[in-house]
Amino acid sequence: MKLTDLRGILHYIPQFREKTFILALDGNIVTDDNFPTLLLDVALLWSLNIRVVLVHGAAAQIQALAKARKVQPSDTEGTGITDAATLQLAIDAATRLTHEILEGLSANDLRAACSNGVEAHPLGIIGGVDHLFTGKVEKVDVEGFQSMLNQGVVPVVPPLGFDGDGNTYRVNSDSVAVALAEQLKATKLVFVTSRPGLMFDGQPIRQMLVTDLIRLAQQNGGRLAPEMASKVKHAIAACTAGVPRVHVINGTQEEGLLGEVFSNHGIGTLIYANEYENIRPAKKKDVRAIQLLTKQAVESEELVKRTRAMIERNLGDYYIFEIDRNPVACVALHVYPEENVGELASLYVSPAHENEGLGRKLIQFVETRARERGLSRLLALSTQSFTYFQAKGGFVEGTVDDLPPARREQYEQSGRNSRVLVKELG
């Protein structure tokens, strides 16, 4: 692990300490070769005072058990009709799977217990069809789960629900996870699958506001990977119910959980319920972040080098683009009041966030700020990204004569021969 990776992790720990994460594991993840590593990551989270609840599915195990017993299951996902034979398959498969998880947690020195704290009632008759032993979550024993967490016990929750009469129902594990996340006021709900995340038109969705996901699901549902329909549905349900962050990650990827939780770009999909991104004025503590962000661009001569003193002297001109309080991009607006002109400068986006539209957002932000200040023209100087400014920002090529006298003198002294770009604000 790099020292910079460790610094990144340390940035998140104060945010998550004594918070609750719900991990919703697909059944096939528990039997994957990477599962012991995943449990090691769970142990690490607990060591950092992050409380974890494990919810697991059992669809893959139900299918395997049905094949071994030569039984045709009526449903494996907990969403269709569960007949008596399928319920027995679900109970047997889930019990075995829960035991394997308990064994794995014990091997990592974690105390754990299986809970019957999910109350369920029959899903009932829908469209004239009786769903028999398929259940829906009615209530979660919040006090019981909190008591376990307070005592350092990892709750392991199977895809089964129980009613007050001693009946058992097969429930969908994703819906159980959402109910727990909502009732326990979890900071994160993480769906651990064998997929790289939610997919749209064959490409992974890295991060998305829940309202945008709702729109996609309604308008372009066929372009979202159908095998992830349950994750889409339940991610929307969780965010709508007040869970701030929902992640969908690949549990077969080594360090996938830590890579998602302890980085601002992650390795899977993040669906968020509130504004995840924020542009704010830079503060003195951000000077180092600005230098680190732009270091690569300075070395490649894309940006001019600015010393700490230079940045501090003009700190009021700089803005930071944050993701979960992590600086990932920056920009500056230098104003020349005599000529009523502004210069867009120091625009840089971390490589981890390229092609996400952040640069365009920062250009639009600076343009808005320039208009608010009554500036008539916006300038930008670029040696390598001039086509980007023209295509994404609406700039056109100008000449050195367009620069204010003080800026023209700096330009000539630098010897960089940058292209001068101009945008009239009118």
C-alpha positions as CSV (number, residue, x, y, z in Angstrom):
1,M,0.0,0.0,0.0
2,K,1.2,3.5,-0.9
3,L,1.5,6.1,1.8
4,T,-0.9,8.2,-0.3
5,D,-3.4,5.4,-0.1
6,L,-3.1,5.3,3.6
7,R,-3.7,9.1,3.8
8,G,-6.8,8.6,1.7
9,I,-8.1,6.0,4.1
10,L,-7.4,8.2,7.1
11,H,-9.4,11.0,5.5
12,Y,-12.6,8.8,5.7
13,I,-12.2,7.2,9.1
14,P,-13.6,10.1,11.2
15,Q,-16.6,10.3,8.9
16,F,-17.5,6.6,9.4
17,R,-16.5,5.9,13.0
18,E,-19.4,4.5,15.0
19,K,-21.5,4.5,11.9
20,T,-23.3,1.4,10.5
21,F,-22.8,-0.2,7.1
22,I,-25.2,-2.8,5.7
23,L,-23.4,-5.4,3.4
24,A,-25.9,-7.2,1.2
25,L,-24.1,-10.3,-0.1
26,D,-25.4,-12.3,-3.1
27,G,-25.3,-16.0,-2.3
28,N,-22.7,-16.7,-5.0
29,I,-20.3,-14.3,-3.3
30,V,-20.1,-16.4,-0.1
31,T,-18.7,-19.4,-2.1
32,D,-16.3,-17.3,-4.2
33,D,-12.6,-17.7,-3.6
34,N,-12.3,-14.0,-2.6
35,F,-14.9,-14.3,0.2
36,P,-12.2,-14.8,3.0
37,T,-10.6,-11.6,1.9
38,L,-14.0,-9.8,2.0
39,L,-14.4,-11.0,5.6
40,L,-10.9,-9.8,6.4
41,D,-12.1,-6.3,5.1
42,V,-15.1,-6.6,7.4
43,A,-12.8,-7.3,10.3
44,L,-10.8,-4.2,9.4
45,L,-13.9,-2.0,9.3
46,W,-14.9,-3.3,12.8
47,S,-11.3,-2.5,14.0
48,L,-11.9,1.1,12.9
49,N,-15.1,1.3,14.9
50,I,-17.3,0.9,11.8
51,R,-20.3,-1.4,12.6
52,V,-21.2,-3.9,9.9
53,V,-24.4,-5.9,9.4
54,L,-24.2,-8.8,6.9
55,V,-27.3,-9.7,5.0
56,H,-27.0,-12.6,2.5
57,G,-29.0,-14.1,-0.3
58,A,-29.2,-17.7,-1.2
59,A,-30.5,-18.0,-4.8
60,A,-27.4,-19.8,-6.1
61,Q,-27.5,-22.3,-3.2
62,I,-31.2,-22.9,-3.6
63,Q,-30.7,-23.8,-7.2
64,A,-27.8,-26.1,-6.4
65,L,-29.7,-27.8,-3.6
66,A,-32.8,-28.2,-5.8
67,K,-30.7,-29.9,-8.5
68,A,-29.1,-32.2,-6.0
69,R,-32.5,-33.2,-4.5
70,K,-34.1,-33.3,-8.0
71,V,-36.7,-30.7,-7.0
72,Q,-38.0,-28.0,-9.3
73,P,-38.0,-24.8,-7.2
74,S,-41.0,-22.5,-7.8
75,D,-38.8,-19.4,-7.3
76,T,-35.2,-18.7,-6.1
77,E,-35.1,-14.9,-5.7
78,G,-37.8,-14.5,-3.0
79,T,-39.9,-12.4,-5.3
80,G,-42.1,-15.0,-7.0
81,I,-44.2,-17.9,-5.7
82,T,-42.6,-19.9,-2.9
83,D,-44.3,-23.3,-2.5
84,A,-43.7,-25.5,0.5
85,A,-40.9,-27.5,-1.2
86,T,-39.1,-24.3,-2.2
87,L,-39.4,-22.9,1.3
88,Q,-37.7,-25.9,2.7
89,L,-34.9,-25.6,0.1
90,A,-34.5,-21.9,1.1
91,I,-34.4,-22.7,4.8
92,D,-31.8,-25.5,4.3
93,A,-29.7,-23.5,1.9
94,A,-29.8,-20.3,4.0
95,T,-29.0,-22.1,7.2
96,R,-25.9,-23.7,5.7
97,L,-24.8,-20.4,4.2
98,T,-25.3,-18.5,7.4
99,H,-23.2,-21.1,9.2
100,E,-20.4,-20.7,6.6
101,I,-20.4,-16.9,7.2
102,L,-20.3,-17.4,11.0
103,E,-17.3,-19.7,10.6
104,G,-15.5,-17.1,8.4
105,L,-16.2,-14.3,10.8
106,S,-14.9,-16.5,13.7
107,A,-11.7,-17.1,11.8
108,N,-11.2,-13.4,11.8
109,D,-11.8,-13.1,15.6
110,L,-15.2,-11.5,15.2
111,R,-18.1,-12.5,17.3
112,A,-21.3,-12.9,15.2
113,A,-24.8,-14.2,15.6
114,C,-27.7,-15.1,13.3
115,S,-30.8,-13.1,14.1
116,N,-34.5,-13.7,13.7
117,G,-35.1,-10.0,14.1
118,V,-36.8,-9.5,10.7
119,E,-40.6,-9.8,11.0
120,A,-42.4,-10.8,7.8
121,H,-45.9,-11.3,6.7
122,P,-47.1,-13.1,3.5
123,L,-46.7,-11.2,0.3
124,G,-50.2,-12.4,-0.4
125,I,-52.3,-12.5,-3.5
126,I,-51.1,-10.3,-6.3
127,G,-52.9,-10.2,-9.7
128,G,-55.0,-13.1,-8.5
129,V,-51.9,-15.3,-7.7
130,D,-51.2,-16.5,-4.2
131,H,-47.5,-16.2,-3.5
132,L,-47.8,-18.7,-0.7
133,F,-44.7,-18.7,1.5
134,T,-43.1,-15.6,-0.1
135,G,-42.9,-12.8,2.5
136,K,-42.4,-9.1,2.8
137,V,-40.6,-7.3,5.6
138,E,-43.0,-5.7,8.0
139,K,-40.7,-4.7,10.9
140,V,-37.1,-4.9,12.0
141,D,-36.1,-5.4,15.7
142,V,-34.0,-2.2,15.8
143,E,-33.4,-2.5,19.6
144,G,-32.1,-6.1,19.2
145,F,-29.8,-5.3,16.3
146,Q,-28.5,-2.2,18.0
147,S,-27.8,-4.2,21.2
148,M,-25.8,-6.7,19.1
149,L,-23.8,-3.9,17.4
150,N,-23.1,-2.2,20.7
151,Q,-21.7,-5.4,22.1
152,G,-19.4,-5.8,19.1
153,V,-21.4,-8.7,17.6
154,V,-21.8,-8.9,13.8
155,P,-25.4,-9.6,13.0
156,V,-25.8,-12.1,10.1
157,V,-29.2,-12.0,8.5
158,P,-30.6,-14.7,6.2
159,P,-33.2,-14.1,3.5
160,L,-35.9,-15.4,5.8
161,G,-38.6,-13.6,7.8
162,F,-40.6,-14.8,10.8
163,D,-44.0,-13.9,12.1
164,G,-45.4,-14.0,15.6
165,D,-47.0,-17.4,15.1
166,G,-43.7,-19.1,14.4
167,N,-44.1,-19.2,10.6
168,T,-41.1,-18.7,8.3
169,Y,-41.2,-16.9,4.9
170,R,-38.8,-16.6,2.1
171,V,-38.0,-12.9,1.6
172,N,-35.8,-11.2,-1.0
173,S,-32.4,-10.4,0.6
174,D,-32.2,-7.0,-1.2
175,S,-35.4,-5.9,0.4
176,V,-34.2,-7.1,3.8
177,A,-31.0,-5.1,3.4
178,V,-33.0,-1.9,2.5
179,A,-35.3,-2.4,5.5
180,L,-32.3,-2.8,7.8
181,A,-30.4,0.2,6.3
182,E,-33.5,2.4,6.8
183,Q,-34.4,1.2,10.3
184,L,-30.8,1.2,11.6
185,K,-30.1,4.6,9.9
186,A,-27.1,3.1,8.1
187,T,-24.6,5.5,6.5
188,K,-24.0,3.0,3.6
189,L,-25.8,0.1,2.0
190,V,-23.4,-2.0,-0.1
191,F,-24.7,-4.6,-2.5
192,V,-21.9,-7.1,-3.0
193,T,-22.4,-8.9,-6.3
194,S,-20.3,-10.6,-9.0
195,R,-20.8,-7.7,-11.4
196,P,-18.7,-4.5,-11.7
197,G,-21.7,-2.3,-10.7
198,L,-24.8,-1.0,-12.4
199,M,-24.5,-1.0,-16.2
200,F,-26.1,1.3,-18.7
201,D,-25.6,0.6,-22.4
202,G,-22.9,-1.9,-21.5
203,Q,-20.9,0.7,-19.6
204,P,-20.6,0.8,-15.8
205,I,-22.3,3.7,-14.0
206,R,-19.7,5.1,-11.6
207,Q,-21.8,7.6,-9.6
208,M,-25.3,9.0,-10.0
209,L,-27.9,11.0,-8.1
210,V,-30.9,8.8,-7.3
211,T,-33.3,11.1,-9.2
212,D,-31.2,10.5,-12.3
213,L,-31.3,6.8,-11.7
214,I,-35.1,6.9,-11.3
215,R,-35.3,8.8,-14.6
216,L,-33.1,6.2,-16.4
217,A,-35.2,3.4,-14.9
218,Q,-38.4,4.9,-16.1
219,Q,-37.3,6.1,-19.5
220,N,-34.6,3.7,-20.6
221,G,-35.1,0.6,-18.4
222,G,-34.1,-1.7,-21.3
223,R,-30.7,-0.1,-21.5
224,L,-30.0,-0.9,-17.8
225,A,-28.6,-4.4,-17.5
226,P,-31.7,-6.6,-16.7
227,E,-29.8,-8.9,-14.4
228,M,-29.2,-5.9,-12.1
229,A,-32.9,-4.9,-12.0
230,S,-33.2,-5.8,-8.3
231,K,-30.2,-3.7,-7.4
232,V,-31.6,-0.7,-9.3
233,K,-35.0,-1.0,-7.7
234,H,-33.6,-1.4,-4.2
235,A,-30.9,1.3,-4.5
236,I,-33.7,3.7,-5.4
237,A,-35.8,2.5,-2.5
238,A,-32.9,2.9,0.0
239,C,-32.0,6.4,-1.1
240,T,-35.6,7.4,-1.2
241,A,-36.0,6.1,2.4
242,G,-33.1,8.3,3.5
243,V,-30.0,6.1,3.2
244,P,-27.3,8.6,2.1
245,R,-25.1,6.3,0.0
246,V,-25.8,3.0,-1.9
247,H,-23.0,1.1,-3.5
248,V,-23.0,-1.8,-5.9
249,I,-19.6,-3.5,-6.1
250,N,-17.9,-6.6,-7.4
251,G,-17.2,-8.9,-4.4
252,T,-14.9,-11.2,-6.4
253,Q,-12.4,-8.3,-6.8
254,E,-9.7,-8.3,-4.2
255,E,-10.0,-5.2,-1.9
256,G,-13.1,-4.3,-3.7
257,L,-14.9,-3.3,-0.5
258,L,-12.1,-1.1,0.8
259,G,-11.5,0.4,-2.6
260,E,-15.1,1.5,-2.8
261,V,-15.5,2.7,0.8
262,F,-12.1,4.4,1.2
263,S,-11.7,6.3,-2.0
264,N,-13.5,9.2,-3.7
265,H,-13.8,7.4,-7.0
266,G,-14.5,3.8,-5.9
267,I,-14.5,0.7,-8.0
268,G,-18.2,0.1,-8.5
269,T,-21.4,2.2,-8.6
270,L,-22.4,4.8,-6.1
271,I,-26.0,6.0,-6.0
272,Y,-26.4,9.0,-3.6
273,A,-29.5,10.6,-2.1
274,N,-28.1,14.1,-1.7
275,E,-25.6,16.3,-3.5
276,Y,-22.4,14.3,-3.5
277,E,-20.4,17.0,-5.3
278,N,-19.7,20.5,-4.3
279,I,-17.8,23.5,-5.7
280,R,-16.6,25.9,-3.0
281,P,-14.0,28.7,-2.5
282,A,-10.5,27.4,-1.6
283,K,-9.2,27.8,1.9
284,K,-5.7,28.1,3.1
285,K,-5.6,24.4,4.0
286,D,-6.4,23.6,0.3
287,V,-3.1,25.1,-1.0
288,R,-1.3,21.8,-0.7
289,A,-4.2,20.0,-2.3
290,I,-4.1,22.4,-5.3
291,Q,-0.4,21.8,-5.7
292,L,-0.8,18.0,-5.5
293,L,-3.8,18.1,-7.9
294,T,-1.9,20.1,-10.5
295,K,1.5,18.5,-10.1
296,Q,1.1,16.2,-13.0
297,A,-0.1,18.9,-15.3
298,V,2.7,21.2,-14.3
299,E,5.3,18.4,-15.0
300,S,3.8,17.8,-18.5
301,E,3.8,21.6,-19.1
302,E,0.1,21.7,-19.5
303,L,-0.2,24.2,-16.6
304,V,2.3,26.8,-15.5
305,K,4.0,26.2,-12.1
306,R,2.6,28.2,-9.2
307,T,4.4,28.3,-5.9
308,R,2.7,28.0,-2.6
309,A,3.2,31.8,-2.0
310,M,1.7,32.6,-5.4
311,I,-1.4,30.5,-4.7
312,E,-1.8,32.0,-1.2
313,R,-1.5,35.5,-2.6
314,N,-4.4,34.9,-4.9
315,L,-6.3,32.3,-2.8
316,G,-9.5,34.2,-3.2
317,D,-9.5,33.4,-6.9
318,Y,-9.4,29.6,-6.5
319,Y,-12.2,27.1,-6.2
320,I,-12.2,23.5,-5.2
321,F,-14.4,20.7,-6.6
322,E,-15.1,18.3,-3.8
323,I,-16.5,14.8,-3.7
324,D,-17.4,13.7,-0.2
325,R,-15.1,16.4,1.2
326,N,-12.2,15.2,-1.0
327,P,-10.7,17.8,-3.4
328,V,-10.7,16.2,-6.9
329,A,-10.5,19.2,-9.2
330,C,-9.7,22.9,-9.1
331,V,-10.0,26.1,-11.1
332,A,-9.3,29.8,-10.7
333,L,-10.9,33.1,-11.8
334,H,-8.4,35.9,-12.0
335,V,-10.1,39.3,-12.5
336,Y,-8.6,42.4,-14.3
337,P,-11.0,45.1,-13.2
338,E,-9.6,47.9,-15.4
339,E,-10.4,46.0,-18.5
340,N,-13.5,44.3,-17.1
341,V,-12.0,40.9,-18.0
342,G,-11.6,37.6,-16.2
343,E,-9.2,34.8,-16.8
344,L,-10.1,31.1,-16.3
345,A,-6.9,29.5,-15.0
346,S,-5.5,26.4,-13.2
347,L,-8.3,24.2,-14.4
348,Y,-7.4,20.6,-13.6
349,V,-9.3,17.4,-12.8
350,S,-7.8,14.4,-11.1
351,P,-7.2,11.5,-13.5
352,A,-9.5,9.3,-11.4
353,H,-12.4,11.6,-12.4
354,E,-11.7,12.3,-16.0
355,N,-14.6,11.9,-18.5
356,E,-17.1,12.6,-15.8
357,G,-18.0,16.2,-16.9
358,L,-16.2,17.9,-14.0
359,G,-14.1,20.1,-16.2
360,R,-17.2,21.3,-18.0
361,K,-19.0,22.0,-14.7
362,L,-16.0,24.1,-13.5
363,I,-15.9,26.1,-16.8
364,Q,-19.7,26.8,-16.4
365,F,-19.1,27.7,-12.7
366,V,-16.4,30.2,-13.6
367,E,-18.5,31.7,-16.4
368,T,-21.4,32.2,-14.0
369,R,-19.1,33.8,-11.4
370,A,-17.7,36.1,-14.1
371,R,-21.2,37.1,-15.2
372,E,-22.2,37.8,-11.6
373,R,-19.3,40.1,-11.3
374,G,-20.3,42.0,-14.4
375,L,-17.3,41.0,-16.5
376,S,-17.7,41.3,-20.3
377,R,-15.1,38.8,-21.4
378,L,-13.5,35.6,-20.2
379,L,-10.0,34.5,-21.3
380,A,-8.1,31.3,-21.0
381,L,-4.6,30.4,-22.0
382,S,-3.7,26.8,-22.9
383,T,-0.8,25.0,-24.5
384,Q,-2.4,21.5,-24.8
385,S,-6.1,21.7,-24.0
386,F,-7.3,24.6,-26.3
387,T,-9.5,22.2,-28.3
388,Y,-11.2,21.2,-25.1
389,F,-12.0,24.8,-24.2
390,Q,-13.4,25.4,-27.7
391,A,-15.5,22.3,-27.7
392,K,-16.7,22.2,-24.1
393,G,-16.6,25.9,-23.1
394,G,-17.5,27.8,-26.3
395,F,-14.2,29.7,-26.4
396,V,-12.8,30.9,-29.7
397,E,-9.1,31.6,-30.5
398,G,-7.9,35.1,-29.9
399,T,-4.6,36.9,-30.1
400,V,-2.1,38.2,-27.6
401,D,-3.6,41.6,-28.1
402,D,-6.8,40.4,-26.3
403,L,-4.8,40.1,-23.1
404,P,-4.8,42.9,-20.5
405,P,-1.4,44.8,-20.5
406,A,-0.3,43.2,-17.2
407,R,-1.2,39.7,-18.3
408,R,0.4,40.3,-21.7
409,E,3.7,41.1,-20.0
410,Q,3.5,37.9,-18.0
411,Y,2.7,36.0,-21.2
412,E,5.7,37.3,-23.0
413,Q,8.0,36.6,-20.1
414,S,6.9,33.0,-19.7
415,G,7.9,31.9,-23.2
416,R,5.2,29.3,-23.2
417,N,3.6,30.5,-26.4
418,S,0.1,29.5,-25.1
419,R,-3.0,29.8,-27.3
420,V,-5.2,32.7,-26.2
421,L,-8.8,31.8,-26.0
422,V,-11.7,34.3,-25.7
423,K,-15.4,34.1,-24.8
424,E,-17.6,37.1,-24.9
425,L,-20.0,37.2,-22.0
426,G,-22.2,40.0,-23.5
